[in-house]
Amino acid sequence: MKPTSIVAFLLLVSGSACRPQVGPPVSLVRGPAILDVKSEPAEVDPTTGTPVAYEALAVDIGGRVPAPAADITDPLLWATCDQPKPPTENNSVSSACLDPNKLPGVAGTSLTTYSAPLSSNACALFGPSTPPASNGQPSVRPRDPDVTGGYYQPVRVELLVPESLRRAGMSTQDSIISFQLQRIQCGLANAPGSIIVEYNRDYQLNNNPVLTSLTVQAPNTSALDVPAAPAAGAPIAVGTGQSIALAANWSSDSVETYPAFDLISRQLLSHRESMRVSWYATGGAFTHDITGRSENESETFAENTWTSDAPGLVHMWLVLHDARGGTDFAAFDFSVGP
């Protein structure tokens, strides 16, 4: 996805879940796109040298790409960003990490996967420690954590697009670039010593959530539970113009509890992860592009409605995020008939 103003970061900012009324919805897949990246582990202590395995959900109107039988066959290119964002830049990622010419990408372990350890000094570059000065420039101020107490190192992924499939708004002349913001465990900063001891004792690294199934109910039919998988199974038959009730389901242990330091009360408070589902399809229209559950809701599903349009095969993808950067995704196919 995209340098400077058109970069689409994979750790999406929470916003209105309703589909905007102007322009095509973000849930409609109209060409090559990187919808998300899943990392395993979801959170890592960078000082351990633990390799992180990444899998990108890159898609086109014909399904997932790259693929040997698809129009896009070049492997994705990956790069771990080790440049903190200078205070003079407004982007979430340093401009030094946006340019593939300055930071060349490499092919991963397969067409869509990559594995590499994070920078051992990631907490100094992207966390609460003071980053080192470089090239005679003044030191960058330490990063502030997000609301869950987390810090993130960017990992860039690039999808090379054949000339026949290129369109306006691409990252470069011939590619789409996006970023995975990999959560790193850097501990607490600016907290009393007793709080830090308690935090280090109780904090557990985040695990990825798990999508279990998609519940599908067409008008005047019984609900159908379709198991979640990275690759779609047999197409689900629906009628043209039908409004289909959907529910994305996740496992009960996907929602984890974690301690976070509250700056106002100066106490360590326990939180439950909120959950967010992003919906994508190559046809039809969703009532909401994003649905989810707050940390105060105990339900393990998020509902939506999808209205089919013209007859044909429609590819659908669900991306599940937890509040601490964990991800899972699944694919489903619908056969829309007259």
MIMILUM-981983 format. One line per 8 residues: their letters; for each residue x, y, z of C-alpha. Coordinates in nm, 4 decimals, always signed. Example, Ala and Ser with C-alpha at 12.3 -4.5 7.8 and 13.67 -1.06 7.14 Angstrom:
AS) +1.2300 -0.4500 +0.7800; +1.3670 -0.1060 +0.7140;
***
This chain:
MKPTSIVA) +0.0000 +0.0000 +0.0000; +0.1496 +0.3286 +0.0061; +0.4226 +0.5744 +0.0697; +0.3572 +0.9045 +0.2468; -0.0061 +1.0094 +0.2325; -0.1369 +0.6919 +0.0694; +0.0210 +0.4339 +0.2976; -0.2423 +0.2007 +0.4447;
FLLLVSGS) -0.1218 +0.0680 +0.7752; -0.2364 -0.2823 +0.8676; -0.2961 -0.2021 +1.2273; -0.6169 -0.0127 +1.1532; -0.7234 +0.2815 +1.3637; -1.0594 +0.2296 +1.5285; -1.3282 +0.4511 +1.3835; -1.6870 +0.4472 +1.2757;
ACRPQVGP) -1.8030 +0.0967 +1.1890; -2.0624 +0.2291 +0.9474; -1.9869 +0.2286 +0.5774; -1.9344 +0.5831 +0.4431; -2.1938 +0.7053 +0.1990; -1.9472 +0.8664 -0.0422; -1.7354 +0.6643 -0.2831; -1.6925 +0.2861 -0.2879;
PVSLVRGP) -1.6788 +0.1188 +0.0551; -1.3422 -0.0034 +0.1837; -1.4982 -0.3495 +0.2145; -1.5349 -0.3829 -0.1637; -1.2346 -0.5514 -0.3255; -1.2028 -0.4095 -0.6779; -0.8454 -0.5110 -0.7596; -0.5134 -0.6173 -0.6057;
AILDVKSE) -0.4875 -0.5289 -0.2363; -0.3098 -0.6295 +0.0837; -0.5891 -0.6629 +0.3369; -0.3787 -0.7572 +0.6388; -0.0781 -0.9407 +0.7787; -0.0786 -1.2001 +1.0558; +0.2322 -1.2515 +1.2678; +0.3220 -1.5438 +1.4907;
PAEVDPTT) +0.3920 -1.4757 +1.7745; +0.1531 -1.1813 +1.7964; +0.3824 -1.0143 +2.0517; +0.7509 -1.0774 +2.1115; +1.0329 -0.9701 +2.3418; +1.2844 -0.8453 +2.0820; +1.5846 -0.9148 +2.3066; +1.5256 -1.2914 +2.2776;
GTPVAYEA) +1.5965 -1.3062 +1.9031; +1.2753 -1.5036 +1.8497; +1.1934 -1.5238 +1.4760; +0.8517 -1.3892 +1.3813; +0.6581 -1.5634 +1.1030; +0.4424 -1.3367 +0.8861; +0.1614 -1.4257 +0.6463; +0.0037 -1.1618 +0.4230;
LAVDIGGR) -0.3564 -1.1663 +0.3080; -0.3045 -1.0337 -0.0451; -0.6083 -1.0589 -0.2721; -0.7563 -0.9710 -0.6091; -1.1039 -1.0030 -0.7567; -1.0202 -1.3642 -0.8475; -0.9126 -1.4668 -0.4949; -0.5877 -1.4733 -0.2972;
VPAPAADI) -0.2598 -1.3725 -0.4626; +0.0204 -1.4303 -0.5409; -0.0599 -1.7793 -0.6653; +0.0798 -1.9969 -0.9451; -0.2532 -1.9953 -1.1317; -0.3273 -1.6260 -1.0717; -0.2420 -1.3142 -1.2713; -0.0070 -1.2060 -0.9912;
TDPLLWAT) +0.2687 -1.4640 -0.9398; +0.5717 -1.2714 -0.8061; +0.6425 -1.3371 -0.4363; +0.5735 -1.0611 -0.1878; +0.8778 -0.8601 -0.0807; +0.9463 -0.7948 +0.2883; +1.1647 -0.5602 +0.4934; +1.1957 -0.4927 +0.8671;
CDQPKPPT) +1.2085 -0.1208 +0.9387; +1.4811 -0.0160 +1.1835; +1.4448 +0.3620 +1.1471; +1.2417 +0.5435 +1.4139; +1.0152 +0.8224 +1.2925; +1.1761 +1.1665 +1.3321; +0.9671 +1.4265 +1.5198; +0.9506 +1.6346 +1.2003;
ENNSVSSA) +0.7458 +1.3665 +1.0192; +0.3727 +1.3129 +1.0640; +0.3462 +0.9577 +0.9301; +0.3258 +0.6594 +1.1632; +0.6314 +0.5091 +0.9916; +0.9549 +0.6856 +0.9031; +0.9811 +0.7955 +0.5393; +1.3107 +0.6035 +0.5296;
CLDPNKLP) +1.1062 +0.2826 +0.5562; +0.8594 +0.3716 +0.2809; +1.0941 +0.3706 -0.0153; +1.1783 +0.0212 -0.1536; +1.4826 +0.1713 -0.3247; +1.6303 +0.2848 +0.0088; +1.5164 -0.0256 +0.1988; +1.5034 -0.3130 -0.0521;
GVAGTSLT) +1.2601 -0.5928 +0.0168; +1.3387 -0.9638 -0.0015; +1.1255 -1.2640 -0.0896; +1.0106 -1.4745 +0.2018; +0.9708 -1.8432 +0.2756; +0.6825 -1.8756 +0.0254; +0.4863 -1.6464 -0.2063; +0.2990 -1.4892 +0.0869;
TYSAPLSS) +0.5095 -1.5621 +0.3980; +0.8258 -1.4318 +0.5631; +1.0226 -1.5068 +0.8795; +1.2811 -1.2921 +1.0594; +1.3717 -1.1769 +1.4102; +1.3055 -0.8169 +1.5102; +1.5808 -0.5686 +1.5869; +1.7393 -0.6571 +1.9224;
NACALFGP) +1.7278 -0.2862 +2.0142; +1.3653 -0.2417 +1.8992; +1.2599 -0.1036 +2.2384; +1.5165 +0.1749 +2.1986; +1.4115 +0.2425 +1.8395; +1.0358 +0.2133 +1.8821; +0.9717 +0.1879 +2.2564; +1.0173 +0.3728 +2.5847;
STPPASNG) +1.3981 +0.3712 +2.5842; +1.5799 +0.6702 +2.4374; +1.6694 +0.5971 +2.0729; +2.0358 +0.6494 +1.9854; +2.1358 +0.9596 +1.7901; +2.2582 +0.9009 +1.4341; +2.4258 +1.0990 +1.1556; +2.4776 +1.3946 +1.3833;
QPSVRPRD) +2.1042 +1.4318 +1.4414; +1.9603 +1.4907 +1.7898; +1.8109 +1.1933 +1.9717; +1.4468 +1.1145 +1.9044; +1.2219 +1.1262 +2.2094; +1.1049 +0.7894 +2.3423; +0.7790 +0.6593 +2.2001; +0.4563 +0.6717 +2.3971;
PDVTGGYY) +0.2672 +0.3432 +2.4346; -0.0785 +0.2919 +2.2877; -0.3776 +0.2656 +2.5225; -0.2964 -0.1005 +2.5938; +0.0648 -0.0205 +2.6872; +0.2039 -0.1574 +2.3620; +0.4873 -0.0586 +2.1280; +0.5308 -0.1610 +1.7646;
QPVRVELL) +0.8081 -0.2128 +1.5084; +0.7030 -0.1694 +1.1423; +0.7512 -0.4517 +0.8920; +0.6955 -0.3567 +0.5276; +0.5375 -0.5852 +0.2694; +0.5197 -0.5104 -0.1037; +0.2997 -0.6679 -0.3707; +0.4290 -0.6336 -0.7284;
VPESLRRA) +0.1380 -0.5723 -0.9667; +0.1486 -0.6542 -1.3386; +0.0983 -0.3549 -1.5674; -0.2435 -0.4753 -1.6823; -0.3769 -0.4694 -1.3242; -0.2309 -0.1373 -1.2080; -0.4677 +0.1404 -1.1091; -0.4788 +0.4845 -0.9517;
GMSTQDSI) -0.3789 +0.5115 -0.5870; -0.1081 +0.2458 -0.5905; +0.1928 +0.2931 -0.3658; +0.4509 +0.3066 -0.6408; +0.4276 +0.2856 -1.0164; +0.4265 -0.0939 -1.0069; +0.3478 -0.2088 -0.6526; +0.1249 -0.1928 -0.3459;
ISFQLQRI) +0.2964 -0.1424 -0.0107; +0.1585 -0.1964 +0.3373; +0.2905 -0.2343 +0.6903; +0.2470 -0.4776 +0.9742; +0.3007 -0.3023 +1.3057; +0.4570 -0.5845 +1.5060; +0.3886 -0.5584 +1.8791; +0.7007 -0.5670 +2.0948;
QCGLANAP) +0.7181 -0.6169 +2.4710; +0.9189 -0.3340 +2.6270; +0.7807 -0.3234 +2.9808; +0.6617 -0.0162 +3.1664; +0.8186 +0.3273 +3.1727; +0.7641 +0.6128 +3.4193; +0.5850 +0.3944 +3.6734; +0.6668 +0.3344 +4.0403;
GSIIVEYN) +0.9036 +0.0456 +4.1067; +0.6396 -0.1605 +4.2855; +0.4055 -0.1242 +3.9853; +0.6803 -0.2358 +3.7477; +0.7455 -0.5450 +3.9601; +0.3726 -0.6292 +3.9609; +0.3465 -0.5698 +3.5854; +0.6455 -0.7904 +3.5037;
RDYQLNNN) +0.4981 -1.0642 +3.7218; +0.1479 -1.0578 +3.5709; +0.1873 -0.9541 +3.2075; +0.1498 -1.2298 +2.9475; +0.2550 -1.1834 +2.5856; -0.0387 -1.1519 +2.3516; -0.1598 -1.4481 +2.1467; -0.3434 -1.4210 +1.8174;
PVLTSLTV) -0.7231 -1.4527 +1.8331; -0.8843 -1.7416 +1.6439; -1.1775 -1.7156 +1.4053; -1.3772 -2.0366 +1.4387; -1.6656 -2.0029 +1.1916; -1.8996 -1.7817 +0.9949; -2.2702 -1.8193 +1.0629; -2.4719 -1.7601 +0.7451;
QAPNTSAL) -2.8509 -1.7241 +0.7325; -3.0358 -1.6441 +0.4114; -3.4041 -1.5418 +0.4263; -3.6418 -1.8272 +0.5142; -3.3568 -2.0744 +0.5734; -3.1861 -2.2247 +0.8768; -2.8559 -2.0809 +0.9952; -2.5453 -2.2492 +0.8543;
DVPAAPAA) -2.2163 -2.2596 +1.0462; -1.9208 -2.2621 +0.8057; -1.5787 -2.3450 +0.9584; -1.3173 -2.0711 +0.9245; -1.0036 -2.1458 +0.7202; -0.7397 -1.9425 +0.5320; -0.8656 -2.0918 +0.2036; -1.2339 -2.0940 +0.1136;
GAPIAVGT) -1.4236 -2.4211 +0.1011; -1.7195 -2.5094 -0.1198; -1.9169 -2.1996 -0.2265; -2.2252 -2.1124 -0.0217; -2.5311 -2.0773 -0.2454; -2.7391 -1.7590 -0.2061; -2.9926 -1.5803 -0.4241; -2.9459 -1.2573 -0.6164;
GQSIALAA) -3.0297 -0.9456 -0.4175; -3.0774 -1.1334 -0.0892; -2.9836 -0.9787 +0.2443; -2.7799 -1.2454 +0.4240; -2.7362 -1.2346 +0.8028; -2.3752 -1.3072 +0.8991; -2.1933 -1.3599 +1.2284; -1.8170 -1.3905 +1.2646;
NWSSDSVE) -1.7390 -1.6243 +1.5561; -1.4148 -1.6488 +1.7528; -1.2937 -1.8834 +2.0262; -1.3672 -1.7936 +2.3877; -0.9955 -1.7845 +2.4752; -0.9272 -1.5302 +2.1989; -1.0218 -1.2506 +2.4395; -0.7339 -1.2215 +2.6874;
TYPAFDLI) -0.6929 -1.0056 +2.9961; -0.3885 -0.7848 +3.0461; -0.2649 -0.5235 +3.2959; -0.2166 -0.1623 +3.1870; -0.0802 +0.1311 +3.3846; -0.3362 +0.4085 +3.4323; -0.1666 +0.7494 +3.4293; -0.4489 +0.9221 +3.6187;
SRQLLSHR) -0.4961 +0.6817 +3.9091; -0.1287 +0.5691 +3.8952; -0.2502 +0.2128 +3.9334; -0.2212 -0.1066 +3.7357; -0.5670 -0.1900 +3.6009; -0.6867 -0.5152 +3.4459; -0.8465 -0.4977 +3.1006; -1.0097 -0.7383 +2.8568;
ESMRVSWY) -0.9231 -0.7147 +2.4897; -1.1767 -0.5555 +2.2610; -1.2310 -0.7341 +1.9278; -1.2784 -0.5924 +1.5790; -1.3817 -0.7650 +1.2543; -1.3126 -0.6087 +0.9139; -1.5285 -0.7443 +0.6312; -1.4251 -0.7636 +0.2636;
ATGGAFTH) -1.5883 -0.9064 -0.0506; -1.5516 -0.8885 -0.4282; -1.9229 -0.8206 -0.4747; -2.2392 -0.7203 -0.2945; -2.2496 -0.4750 -0.0041; -2.2112 -0.4978 +0.3734; -2.4202 -0.2933 +0.6152; -2.0984 -0.2253 +0.8109;
DITGRSEN) -1.7360 -0.2410 +0.6983; -1.6246 -0.3033 +1.0592; -1.8028 -0.4646 +1.3519; -1.6804 -0.5832 +1.6910; -1.7080 -0.6025 +2.0670; -1.5832 -0.3672 +2.3366; -1.3860 -0.4948 +2.6352; -1.7067 -0.4814 +2.8407;
ESETFAEN) -1.8972 -0.7171 +2.6105; -1.8641 -1.0912 +2.6651; -2.0132 -1.2139 +2.3341; -1.7740 -1.4062 +2.1091; -1.9292 -1.3032 +1.7779; -1.9876 -0.9930 +1.5685; -2.2875 -0.9629 +1.3390; -2.3279 -0.8021 +0.9987;
TWTSDAPG) -2.5542 -0.8139 +0.6941; -2.4372 -0.8667 +0.3368; -2.6622 -0.8059 +0.0359; -2.5710 -0.9989 -0.2786; -2.5916 -0.8412 -0.6223; -2.5211 -0.9889 -0.9679; -2.5019 -1.3673 -1.0180; -2.1555 -1.5207 -1.0012;
LVHMWLVL) -1.8829 -1.6233 -0.7578; -1.8049 -1.3803 -0.4749; -1.4950 -1.4086 -0.2572; -1.5300 -1.2898 +0.1034; -1.2621 -1.2363 +0.3677; -1.2902 -1.1676 +0.7406; -1.0042 -1.0149 +0.9392; -1.0205 -1.0350 +1.3183;
HDARGGTD) -0.8110 -0.8040 +1.5372; -0.7740 -0.7941 +1.9138; -0.6846 -0.4758 +2.1027; -0.3149 -0.5702 +2.1346; -0.2374 -0.6222 +1.7667; -0.3264 -0.9908 +1.7332; -0.4798 -1.1012 +1.4022; -0.6580 -1.3879 +1.2319;
FAAFDFSV) -0.8276 -1.4079 +0.8933; -1.0474 -1.6483 +0.7018; -1.1904 -1.6845 +0.3503; -1.5384 -1.7841 +0.2311; -1.6888 -1.8149 -0.1182; -2.0496 -1.7425 -0.2164; -2.2205 -1.8604 -0.5317; -2.4846 -1.6023 -0.6172;
GP) -2.7620 -1.7467 -0.8331; -3.0745 -1.6038 -0.9955;
***
